[in-house]
Amino acid sequence: MHHPAGLRGLQDDLAGVAGHAHGDVRCTAPLERGPDRRMRMSALVAAAGLTPSRITRVVDGLAHHGMVRKERPDNDGRGNDAVLTDTGLHAMRSAQATAALEITPASAAATPGAPGPDPRTPE
């Protein structure tokens, strides 16, 4: 979802579902797309565009709500993986569904830089 209003709505909905901060969706979305809903913390930093300390705080907060868990990979004990739990996946999908309902062609057209209605389509 690349629409700024859509991302903000998703953040608001996810925050409402789980009671956590707006930056959290930037962490859960890459985890949702990762293999086995898992990603190295260092890769999550790059994917989310947040600092390592911010990622740690966000993941720890999500873990407190049962949405993410931190695990040490078997093959490398130097770092941690963040894993999106079933609870986190459910919250993410619920928030996505709610945000999708809020994004309408009219709201997209009102966004600067967004394409307007198709003039070929009769009203």
Secondary structure, DSSP 8 states (H G I E B T S, - for coil): ---HHHHHHHHHHHHHHH---GGGHHHHHHHHHSGGGEEEHHHHHHHHT--HHHHHHHHHHHHHTTSEEEE--TT-TTS-EEEE-HHHHHHHHHHHHHHHHH--HHHHHTSTTS----TTS--
